């Protein structure tokens, strides 16, 4: 009967290896390849020119609203009850 136990043990080991390979390793490899492909697409699209031009510091000041000054700044230590 030792041959039957060895066969059963080998079957369990093969099953576990199968589950690890197809349940973990292949999805990780597929996700990695997909991310590499997306990064390549972003780099190639970036080389063609940006869709939205970067903000020029001088331009952003002209477009943004000036902040309203509500009151004077008071240090926390100066507030007394």
Protein Blocks (a to p, Z undefined) as FASTA:
>chain_A
ZZmmmmmmmmmmmmmmmmmmmmmmmmmmmmmmmmmmmmmmmmmmmmnopfbdcddfklmm
mmpccdddfbdcddfklpcZZ
